[in-house]
Amino acid sequence: MAPESERERVKSASHPKRTRVQGQRSKKLTNAFHSTVKYALRALPLDEFTTYIPPGMLSKEVLEAAFEAYCQTLHQARVFIDKEFEEICAESLIGDKLQTIDVMCAEQGYDGHHGNHGSHGEGGAGG
């Protein structure tokens, strides 16, 4: 019997396979979210990190180990947040909903750029 964490990984790994085909909006949402998390949880450079520790408090080796732990913690936080985002999207069928919007827009000739309808002439409807 696999440990709980292994079963959860297998379970969560099955969700993205259902929504692997992403439409334009779903890709943009996913990319925006992942970029934001990566930007928000980026590590400080070592020299800036050390400014938060009083001089001489830690040896160079301990300071480097603390910095490595800090970087690993931020990385694991990003991984966890990304996984949670994917699970929430899968559970709430966000990908399917956004795909439906993509299809409806395509059927209406809306290309999603510049607020215009495809190539239906100037000014949109009517005239």
Secondary structure, 3 states (H helix, E strand, C coil): CCCHHHHHHHHHHHHHHHCCCCCHHHHHHHHHHHHHHHHHCCCCCHHHHHHHCCCCCCCHHHHHHHHHHHHHHHHHHHHHHHHHHHHHHHHCCHHHHHHHHHHHHHHHCECCCCCCECCCCCCCCCC
